[in-house]
Amino acid sequence: MLTAVVDNLFFVAEFLGIVFATFVVAFVFEKIANKRSGYDGPVITTQKIAMIGLFGAISTILMMFEVPLPFAPAFYKLDFSELPIMIVTFAFGPVAGVLTEFIKILLKVMFKSTSTAFVGELANFCVGASLILPASIIYIFNKTRNGALVGSITGTIIMTVFGSVFNAVYLLPKFAQLFGMDLNAIIGMGSAINPSVSNIQTFALMIVAPVNLLKGTLISTLTIVLYKKFSPVLKQGKAFREVNMAK
């Protein structure tokens, strides 16, 4: 029992370390972009904090509505919680996106706790960040519709590849370890749906990759469609810098 608690505490510490590292990457790139554009103000403003809180709450609500997928085990479901995060990220930069992603996870744990020893929450944060971070970094250096499109496509590809590798190498083995499960039992859930699944690598390729590709494609498409409608409202206030997406 004590060993399980210690393992879980170490895992939470690793989780927070990943969050911090992701924030640092976002902060560095945003500072570089701000310097190139001639903006010397703070990366985080009061208005941004308000939007981070608001969109984090909206994302948490959307996270509660999950759609089961016929080609994946029950613990892989589709939700649209990344959509508000992508919108606020394009409007206010990668730092706002990473913080909103973290707030979403924090609120989810506060209101619904965790049923996966925080493995699901870490997966959601990391995979979500692997979409929004590259997309927003590309967009912040090229604030046009093409920049948003290239960023979204790049983010979706990175999300698909990273999510698959991260699940195979770390998340699924960690989930099995924390729950005292045999990893083969998880692989068996995949092979019951797709006979091509025979090991952790084919599980990631045949199950995880399609889930992330589908989610990334849907979120990116909806973001491109909806961003122009939301951006005038998001940018109200003198402290908000223009981040217009060209028609």
Secondary structure, DSSP 8 states (H G I E B T S, - for coil): -HHHHHHHHHHHHHHHHHHHHHHHHHHHHHHHHHHHHT--S-SS-HHHHHHHHHHHHHHHHHHT--EE-TTS-TT-EE--THHHHHHHHHHH-HHHHHHHHHHHHHHHHHHH--SSTTHHHHHHHHHHHHHHHHHHHHHHHS-SHHHHHHHHHHHHHHHHHHHHHHIIIIIHHHHHHHTT--HHHHHHHHHHH-TT--SHHHHIIIIIHHHHHHHHHHHHHHHHHHHHHHHHHHT-STT--------
